[in-house]
């Protein structure tokens, strides 16, 4: 009886030891990515007169995607894409990419970032409604969908001068993280180009 008890204690100790090893094992590595690209050379000379000043308000992102996770959607089911994170919160990366796009492409307006203490003639409000990879079927190559509502407000009374909803759909070449990230990058650049052109026309 005593011998059986000893064997049982040894077996339990072995299980506990194995469990401890599993708890102490390193988690699988997570690769970080970015979108929007580096800042491009400005197409507008610094200090050029005659440009309309447009203040960029804080950009709103859906709670599910404003952080560093990549959201995948299949029908009514949602899940974060495993093994991948944005290097910074998606909302921060998007603000940076939009500012870069205005710096490189705008010809009639100058975007005033949230950190600049300058009062412009207009305010640009952007509400991102979708920023996700949509799958027609599990395992299929997804399509990245980015939707944003932009409003151009006249200051100081904040009356709506123009309003438009933009949607970009960019298919990923494959159901791989690198291909999905590339689709996010292309979609974001396309969206920003449209917003810059629209703001140039509306506030210039």
C-alpha atoms as an extended CHARMM CRD file, in Angstrom:
* protein
*
       204  EXT
         1         1  UNK       CA              0.0000000000        0.0000000000        0.0000000000  PROA      1               0.0000000000
         2         2  UNK       CA              2.8160000000        2.3560000000        0.9490000000  PROA      2               0.0000000000
         3         3  UNK       CA              4.6730000000        1.4150000000       -2.2510000000  PROA      3               0.0000000000
         4         4  UNK       CA              1.5870000000        2.2780000000       -4.3790000000  PROA      4               0.0000000000
         5         5  UNK       CA              1.2740000000        5.6290000000       -2.6380000000  PROA      5               0.0000000000
         6         6  UNK       CA              4.9100000000        6.4110000000       -3.4030000000  PROA      6               0.0000000000
         7         7  UNK       CA              4.4260000000        5.5390000000       -7.0840000000  PROA      7               0.0000000000
         8         8  UNK       CA              1.3320000000        7.7550000000       -7.2520000000  PROA      8               0.0000000000
         9         9  UNK       CA              3.2000000000       10.6620000000       -5.6550000000  PROA      9               0.0000000000
        10        10  UNK       CA              6.0350000000       10.2790000000       -8.1540000000  PROA      10              0.0000000000
        11        11  UNK       CA              3.5910000000       10.2390000000      -11.0730000000  PROA      11              0.0000000000
        12        12  UNK       CA              1.8150000000       13.3780000000       -9.8100000000  PROA      12              0.0000000000
        13        13  UNK       CA              5.1580000000       15.1230000000       -9.3300000000  PROA      13              0.0000000000
        14        14  UNK       CA              6.0760000000       14.2820000000      -12.9190000000  PROA      14              0.0000000000
        15        15  UNK       CA              2.8410000000       15.7700000000      -14.2530000000  PROA      15              0.0000000000
        16        16  UNK       CA              3.3650000000       18.9390000000      -12.2170000000  PROA      16              0.0000000000
        17        17  UNK       CA              6.9220000000       19.2320000000      -13.5330000000  PROA      17              0.0000000000
        18        18  UNK       CA              5.7390000000       18.8830000000      -17.1370000000  PROA      18              0.0000000000
        19        19  UNK       CA              3.0100000000       21.4680000000      -16.5350000000  PROA      19              0.0000000000
        20        20  UNK       CA              5.5800000000       23.8630000000      -15.1240000000  PROA      20              0.0000000000
        21        21  UNK       CA              7.7260000000       23.4290000000      -18.2210000000  PROA      21              0.0000000000
        22        22  UNK       CA              4.7450000000       24.2200000000      -20.4450000000  PROA      22              0.0000000000
        23        23  UNK       CA              3.9510000000       27.3570000000      -18.4710000000  PROA      23              0.0000000000
        24        24  UNK       CA              7.5430000000       28.5320000000      -18.6900000000  PROA      24              0.0000000000
        25        25  UNK       CA              7.9260000000       27.8840000000      -22.4290000000  PROA      25              0.0000000000
        26        26  UNK       CA              8.2850000000       30.9280000000      -24.6650000000  PROA      26              0.0000000000
        27        27  UNK       CA              5.1990000000       32.0550000000      -26.6040000000  PROA      27              0.0000000000
        28        28  UNK       CA              5.4180000000       31.9680000000      -30.4030000000  PROA      28              0.0000000000
        29        29  UNK       CA              7.0150000000       35.1280000000      -31.8550000000  PROA      29              0.0000000000
        30        30  UNK       CA              4.7510000000       37.9380000000      -33.0610000000  PROA      30              0.0000000000
        31        31  UNK       CA              5.8610000000       39.9300000000      -36.1160000000  PROA      31              0.0000000000
        32        32  UNK       CA              5.1190000000       43.6550000000      -36.1390000000  PROA      32              0.0000000000
        33        33  UNK       CA              4.1670000000       45.6450000000      -39.2430000000  PROA      33              0.0000000000
        34        34  UNK       CA              3.3180000000       49.1660000000      -40.3050000000  PROA      34              0.0000000000
        35        35  UNK       CA              1.2900000000       50.7550000000      -43.1030000000  PROA      35              0.0000000000
        36        36  UNK       CA              1.2230000000       54.1390000000      -44.7900000000  PROA      36              0.0000000000
        37        37  UNK       CA              4.9180000000       54.1960000000      -45.6610000000  PROA      37              0.0000000000
        38        38  UNK       CA              7.5750000000       56.7650000000      -44.7040000000  PROA      38              0.0000000000
        39        39  UNK       CA              7.0740000000       60.4870000000      -45.1680000000  PROA      39              0.0000000000
        40        40  UNK       CA              7.5010000000       61.5280000000      -48.8010000000  PROA      40              0.0000000000
        41        41  UNK       CA              9.1250000000       64.7250000000      -49.9960000000  PROA      41              0.0000000000
        42        42  UNK       CA              6.6450000000       67.5780000000      -49.8470000000  PROA      42              0.0000000000
        43        43  UNK       CA              5.1670000000       68.6980000000      -53.1480000000  PROA      43              0.0000000000
        44        44  UNK       CA              4.4590000000       72.1260000000      -51.6420000000  PROA      44              0.0000000000
        45        45  UNK       CA              7.2900000000       74.4450000000      -50.7500000000  PROA      45              0.0000000000
        46        46  UNK       CA              7.4940000000       75.2190000000      -47.0520000000  PROA      46              0.0000000000
        47        47  UNK       CA              6.1750000000       78.6600000000      -46.2410000000  PROA      47              0.0000000000
        48        48  UNK       CA              4.3860000000       79.0430000000      -49.5880000000  PROA      48              0.0000000000
        49        49  UNK       CA              1.7000000000       81.7280000000      -49.2270000000  PROA      49              0.0000000000
        50        50  UNK       CA             -1.9030000000       81.3770000000      -50.2970000000  PROA      50              0.0000000000
        51        51  UNK       CA             -2.4800000000       77.9030000000      -48.8680000000  PROA      51              0.0000000000
        52        52  UNK       CA             -5.6800000000       77.2930000000      -46.9160000000  PROA      52              0.0000000000
        53        53  UNK       CA             -5.0120000000       76.1300000000      -43.3560000000  PROA      53              0.0000000000
        54        54  UNK       CA             -7.0000000000       73.0210000000      -42.3890000000  PROA      54              0.0000000000
        55        55  UNK       CA             -6.9420000000       71.6610000000      -38.8340000000  PROA      55              0.0000000000
        56        56  UNK       CA             -6.9770000000       67.8870000000      -38.4970000000  PROA      56              0.0000000000
        57        57  UNK       CA             -9.3060000000       66.8430000000      -35.6720000000  PROA      57              0.0000000000
        58        58  UNK       CA             -8.7400000000       63.6500000000      -33.7470000000  PROA      58              0.0000000000
        59        59  UNK       CA             -9.4550000000       60.6830000000      -36.0230000000  PROA      59              0.0000000000
        60        60  UNK       CA            -12.0040000000       58.2180000000      -34.6940000000  PROA      60              0.0000000000
        61        61  UNK       CA            -11.3950000000       54.4630000000      -35.1100000000  PROA      61              0.0000000000
        62        62  UNK       CA            -13.6850000000       51.5710000000      -34.1600000000  PROA      62              0.0000000000
        63        63  UNK       CA            -12.6860000000       50.2090000000      -30.7640000000  PROA      63              0.0000000000
        64        64  UNK       CA            -11.9830000000       46.7550000000      -32.2240000000  PROA      64              0.0000000000
        65        65  UNK       CA             -9.2360000000       48.0480000000      -34.5370000000  PROA      65              0.0000000000
        66        66  UNK       CA             -7.8240000000       51.1950000000      -32.9350000000  PROA      66              0.0000000000
        67        67  UNK       CA             -5.1280000000       49.1760000000      -31.1630000000  PROA      67              0.0000000000
        68        68  UNK       CA             -2.3030000000       47.0820000000      -32.6160000000  PROA      68              0.0000000000
        69        69  UNK       CA             -4.2850000000       43.9880000000      -33.7210000000  PROA      69              0.0000000000
        70        70  UNK       CA             -5.3170000000       43.1160000000      -37.2870000000  PROA      70              0.0000000000
        71        71  UNK       CA             -9.0010000000       42.2550000000      -37.5130000000  PROA      71              0.0000000000
        72        72  UNK       CA            -10.3160000000       39.4920000000      -39.7770000000  PROA      72              0.0000000000
        73        73  UNK       CA            -14.0230000000       39.1060000000      -40.5540000000  PROA      73              0.0000000000
        74        74  UNK       CA            -15.7770000000       36.0600000000      -42.0120000000  PROA      74              0.0000000000
        75        75  UNK       CA            -19.5080000000       36.6350000000      -42.3190000000  PROA      75              0.0000000000
        76        76  UNK       CA            -20.6970000000       37.5150000000      -38.8300000000  PROA      76              0.0000000000
        77        77  UNK       CA            -17.6020000000       36.0680000000      -37.1290000000  PROA      77              0.0000000000
        78        78  UNK       CA            -14.5630000000       38.1330000000      -36.1890000000  PROA      78              0.0000000000
        79        79  UNK       CA            -11.0710000000       37.1460000000      -35.0480000000  PROA      79              0.0000000000
        80        80  UNK       CA             -7.6920000000       38.8090000000      -34.8190000000  PROA      80              0.0000000000
        81        81  UNK       CA             -5.0590000000       37.5860000000      -37.2530000000  PROA      81              0.0000000000
        82        82  UNK       CA             -2.6170000000       35.3810000000      -35.3880000000  PROA      82              0.0000000000
        83        83  UNK       CA              1.0620000000       36.2030000000      -35.1270000000  PROA      83              0.0000000000
        84        84  UNK       CA              0.8320000000       39.7870000000      -36.3900000000  PROA      84              0.0000000000
        85        85  UNK       CA              0.6190000000       43.2030000000      -34.7490000000  PROA      85              0.0000000000
        86        86  UNK       CA              0.9340000000       46.7880000000      -35.9210000000  PROA      86              0.0000000000
        87        87  UNK       CA              4.1180000000       48.3780000000      -34.6080000000  PROA      87              0.0000000000
        88        88  UNK       CA              1.9670000000       51.1640000000      -33.0980000000  PROA      88              0.0000000000
        89        89  UNK       CA             -1.7930000000       51.5390000000      -32.6110000000  PROA      89              0.0000000000
        90        90  UNK       CA             -3.5380000000       51.5820000000      -35.9960000000  PROA      90              0.0000000000
        91        91  UNK       CA             -5.1050000000       54.9600000000      -35.2180000000  PROA      91              0.0000000000
        92        92  UNK       CA             -1.6540000000       56.5130000000      -34.6590000000  PROA      92              0.0000000000
        93        93  UNK       CA             -0.2260000000       54.9550000000      -37.8220000000  PROA      93              0.0000000000
        94        94  UNK       CA             -3.1800000000       56.2320000000      -39.8190000000  PROA      94              0.0000000000
        95        95  UNK       CA             -2.8120000000       59.8210000000      -38.5730000000  PROA      95              0.0000000000
        96        96  UNK       CA              0.8610000000       59.7270000000      -39.5450000000  PROA      96              0.0000000000
        97        97  UNK       CA              0.0630000000       58.3150000000      -42.9930000000  PROA      97              0.0000000000
        98        98  UNK       CA             -2.6080000000       60.9670000000      -43.6390000000  PROA      98              0.0000000000
        99        99  UNK       CA             -0.3020000000       63.8030000000      -42.6110000000  PROA      99              0.0000000000
       100       100  UNK       CA              2.3810000000       62.3970000000      -44.9380000000  PROA      100             0.0000000000
       101       101  UNK       CA             -0.1240000000       62.2030000000      -47.7970000000  PROA      101             0.0000000000
       102       102  UNK       CA             -1.1410000000       65.8430000000      -47.3740000000  PROA      102             0.0000000000
       103       103  UNK       CA              2.4900000000       66.9120000000      -47.1700000000  PROA      103             0.0000000000
       104       104  UNK       CA              3.3250000000       65.1040000000      -50.4030000000  PROA      104             0.0000000000
       105       105  UNK       CA              0.1720000000       65.6060000000      -52.4710000000  PROA      105             0.0000000000
       106       106  UNK       CA             -1.8470000000       68.6670000000      -51.3840000000  PROA      106             0.0000000000
       107       107  UNK       CA             -1.3910000000       71.7440000000      -53.5780000000  PROA      107             0.0000000000
       108       108  UNK       CA             -4.0210000000       74.1510000000      -52.2280000000  PROA      108             0.0000000000
       109       109  UNK       CA             -4.2310000000       73.3810000000      -48.5100000000  PROA      109             0.0000000000
       110       110  UNK       CA             -1.8870000000       72.8340000000      -45.5950000000  PROA      110             0.0000000000
       111       111  UNK       CA             -2.9370000000       70.2930000000      -43.0050000000  PROA      111             0.0000000000
       112       112  UNK       CA             -2.4020000000       71.4300000000      -39.4130000000  PROA      112             0.0000000000
       113       113  UNK       CA             -1.7270000000       68.4090000000      -37.2160000000  PROA      113             0.0000000000
       114       114  UNK       CA             -3.2480000000       67.9420000000      -33.7480000000  PROA      114             0.0000000000
       115       115  UNK       CA              0.0660000000       68.9000000000      -32.1120000000  PROA      115             0.0000000000
       116       116  UNK       CA              0.3100000000       72.2770000000      -33.8930000000  PROA      116             0.0000000000
       117       117  UNK       CA             -1.1700000000       75.2940000000      -32.1020000000  PROA      117             0.0000000000
       118       118  UNK       CA             -2.4000000000       77.0360000000      -35.2470000000  PROA      118             0.0000000000
       119       119  UNK       CA             -5.9990000000       77.9910000000      -35.9620000000  PROA      119             0.0000000000
       120       120  UNK       CA             -7.0240000000       77.1710000000      -39.5160000000  PROA      120             0.0000000000
       121       121  UNK       CA             -9.9660000000       78.2470000000      -41.6480000000  PROA      121             0.0000000000
       122       122  UNK       CA            -11.4020000000       74.7390000000      -41.8320000000  PROA      122             0.0000000000
       123       123  UNK       CA            -11.3950000000       71.5790000000      -39.7580000000  PROA      123             0.0000000000
       124       124  UNK       CA            -11.1380000000       68.0690000000      -41.2040000000  PROA      124             0.0000000000
       125       125  UNK       CA            -12.9780000000       65.4110000000      -39.2080000000  PROA      125             0.0000000000
       126       126  UNK       CA            -12.4570000000       61.7620000000      -40.1520000000  PROA      126             0.0000000000
       127       127  UNK       CA            -14.4210000000       58.8530000000      -38.7230000000  PROA      127             0.0000000000
       128       128  UNK       CA            -12.9690000000       55.4960000000      -39.7980000000  PROA      128             0.0000000000
       129       129  UNK       CA            -15.8710000000       53.0420000000      -39.9540000000  PROA      129             0.0000000000
       130       130  UNK       CA            -14.0670000000       49.9080000000      -41.1650000000  PROA      130             0.0000000000
       131       131  UNK       CA            -10.4260000000       48.8180000000      -41.1470000000  PROA      131             0.0000000000
       132       132  UNK       CA            -10.4630000000       45.0480000000      -41.5830000000  PROA      132             0.0000000000
       133       133  UNK       CA             -9.6570000000       42.0090000000      -43.7110000000  PROA      133             0.0000000000
       134       134  UNK       CA            -12.8560000000       40.3500000000      -44.9660000000  PROA      134             0.0000000000
       135       135  UNK       CA            -12.9470000000       36.6630000000      -45.9340000000  PROA      135             0.0000000000
       136       136  UNK       CA            -15.5450000000       35.1790000000      -48.2810000000  PROA      136             0.0000000000
       137       137  UNK       CA            -14.6830000000       31.7690000000      -46.8220000000  PROA      137             0.0000000000
       138       138  UNK       CA            -12.2770000000       30.4480000000      -44.1580000000  PROA      138             0.0000000000
       139       139  UNK       CA             -8.7840000000       30.1170000000      -45.6040000000  PROA      139             0.0000000000
       140       140  UNK       CA             -9.4940000000       32.1850000000      -48.7110000000  PROA      140             0.0000000000
       141       141  UNK       CA             -7.4380000000       35.2540000000      -49.5810000000  PROA      141             0.0000000000
       142       142  UNK       CA             -9.2350000000       38.1770000000      -47.9150000000  PROA      142             0.0000000000
       143       143  UNK       CA            -10.1150000000       41.6350000000      -49.1860000000  PROA      143             0.0000000000
       144       144  UNK       CA             -9.0260000000       44.5540000000      -47.0340000000  PROA      144             0.0000000000
       145       145  UNK       CA            -11.8440000000       47.0700000000      -46.6110000000  PROA      145             0.0000000000
       146       146  UNK       CA            -11.2240000000       50.6080000000      -45.3460000000  PROA      146             0.0000000000
       147       147  UNK       CA            -14.1710000000       52.9630000000      -44.9840000000  PROA      147             0.0000000000
       148       148  UNK       CA            -14.0200000000       56.5160000000      -43.6470000000  PROA      148             0.0000000000
       149       149  UNK       CA            -16.4780000000       59.3890000000      -43.4030000000  PROA      149             0.0000000000
       150       150  UNK       CA            -14.8210000000       62.7760000000      -43.9090000000  PROA      150             0.0000000000
       151       151  UNK       CA            -16.3780000000       66.1140000000      -42.9860000000  PROA      151             0.0000000000
       152       152  UNK       CA            -14.9340000000       69.5070000000      -43.8430000000  PROA      152             0.0000000000
       153       153  UNK       CA            -16.1100000000       72.1050000000      -41.3240000000  PROA      153             0.0000000000
       154       154  UNK       CA            -15.8680000000       75.8740000000      -41.6950000000  PROA      154             0.0000000000
       155       155  UNK       CA            -14.3870000000       77.5600000000      -38.6360000000  PROA      155             0.0000000000
       156       156  UNK       CA            -15.1140000000       79.0540000000      -36.1920000000  PROA      156             0.0000000000
       157       157  UNK       CA            -18.8080000000       78.0790000000      -36.2650000000  PROA      157             0.0000000000
       158       158  UNK       CA            -18.0840000000       74.4930000000      -37.4600000000  PROA      158             0.0000000000
       159       159  UNK       CA            -20.7660000000       74.4360000000      -40.1210000000  PROA      159             0.0000000000
       160       160  UNK       CA            -20.4450000000       71.5060000000      -42.5230000000  PROA      160             0.0000000000
       161       161  UNK       CA            -18.9290000000       72.7300000000      -45.8010000000  PROA      161             0.0000000000
       162       162  UNK       CA            -18.6640000000       69.2610000000      -47.3640000000  PROA      162             0.0000000000
       163       163  UNK       CA            -19.1400000000       65.6470000000      -46.3680000000  PROA      163             0.0000000000
       164       164  UNK       CA            -18.3280000000       62.3490000000      -48.0640000000  PROA      164             0.0000000000
       165       165  UNK       CA            -17.8650000000       58.6770000000      -47.2630000000  PROA      165             0.0000000000
       166       166  UNK       CA            -14.9150000000       56.9050000000      -48.8850000000  PROA      166             0.0000000000
       167       167  UNK       CA            -14.5560000000       53.1310000000      -49.2530000000  PROA      167             0.0000000000
       168       168  UNK       CA            -11.5450000000       51.2730000000      -50.6240000000  PROA      168             0.0000000000
       169       169  UNK       CA            -11.4610000000       47.5150000000      -51.1990000000  PROA      169             0.0000000000
       170       170  UNK       CA             -8.0760000000       45.9470000000      -51.8500000000  PROA      170             0.0000000000
       171       171  UNK       CA             -7.8140000000       42.1540000000      -52.4090000000  PROA      171             0.0000000000
       172       172  UNK       CA             -4.8160000000       40.4530000000      -50.8100000000  PROA      172             0.0000000000
       173       173  UNK       CA             -2.7900000000       38.3210000000      -53.2010000000  PROA      173             0.0000000000
       174       174  UNK       CA             -2.8410000000       35.3860000000      -50.7780000000  PROA      174             0.0000000000
       175       175  UNK       CA             -3.9860000000       34.4090000000      -47.3130000000  PROA      175             0.0000000000
       176       176  UNK       CA             -0.5870000000       35.2330000000      -45.8370000000  PROA      176             0.0000000000
       177       177  UNK       CA              0.1150000000       37.8870000000      -43.2360000000  PROA      177             0.0000000000
       178       178  UNK       CA              2.6170000000       39.6890000000      -45.4670000000  PROA      178             0.0000000000
       179       179  UNK       CA              0.1020000000       39.8310000000      -48.3370000000  PROA      179             0.0000000000
       180       180  UNK       CA             -2.6650000000       41.0420000000      -46.0250000000  PROA      180             0.0000000000
       181       181  UNK       CA             -0.4320000000       43.7830000000      -44.5960000000  PROA      181             0.0000000000
       182       182  UNK       CA              0.4740000000       44.8690000000      -48.1350000000  PROA      182             0.0000000000
       183       183  UNK       CA             -3.2490000000       45.1190000000      -48.9450000000  PROA      183             0.0000000000
       184       184  UNK       CA             -3.7970000000       47.2950000000      -45.8510000000  PROA      184             0.0000000000
       185       185  UNK       CA             -0.9380000000       49.5330000000      -46.9790000000  PROA      185             0.0000000000
       186       186  UNK       CA             -2.2530000000       49.9060000000      -50.5470000000  PROA      186             0.0000000000
       187       187  UNK       CA             -5.8200000000       50.5340000000      -49.3530000000  PROA      187             0.0000000000
       188       188  UNK       CA             -4.6870000000       53.1840000000      -46.8770000000  PROA      188             0.0000000000
       189       189  UNK       CA             -2.6130000000       55.0080000000      -49.4900000000  PROA      189             0.0000000000
       190       190  UNK       CA             -5.5480000000       54.9440000000      -51.9390000000  PROA      190             0.0000000000
       191       191  UNK       CA             -7.9480000000       56.2720000000      -49.2940000000  PROA      191             0.0000000000
       192       192  UNK       CA             -5.5730000000       59.0650000000      -48.3140000000  PROA      192             0.0000000000
       193       193  UNK       CA             -5.0360000000       60.1310000000      -51.9320000000  PROA      193             0.0000000000
       194       194  UNK       CA             -8.8100000000       60.4830000000      -52.3620000000  PROA      194             0.0000000000
       195       195  UNK       CA             -9.1940000000       62.4440000000      -49.1180000000  PROA      195             0.0000000000
       196       196  UNK       CA             -6.3700000000       64.8250000000      -50.0330000000  PROA      196             0.0000000000
       197       197  UNK       CA             -7.8500000000       65.5380000000      -53.4700000000  PROA      197             0.0000000000
       198       198  UNK       CA            -11.3330000000       66.0220000000      -51.9900000000  PROA      198             0.0000000000
       199       199  UNK       CA            -10.0490000000       68.3970000000      -49.2950000000  PROA      199             0.0000000000
       200       200  UNK       CA             -7.9860000000       70.3490000000      -51.8470000000  PROA      200             0.0000000000
       201       201  UNK       CA            -11.1300000000       70.8710000000      -53.9250000000  PROA      201             0.0000000000
       202       202  UNK       CA            -13.3940000000       71.7090000000      -50.9840000000  PROA      202             0.0000000000
       203       203  UNK       CA            -11.1780000000       74.0350000000      -48.9600000000  PROA      203             0.0000000000
       204       204  UNK       CA             -8.8930000000       75.4660000000      -51.6060000000  PROA      204             0.0000000000
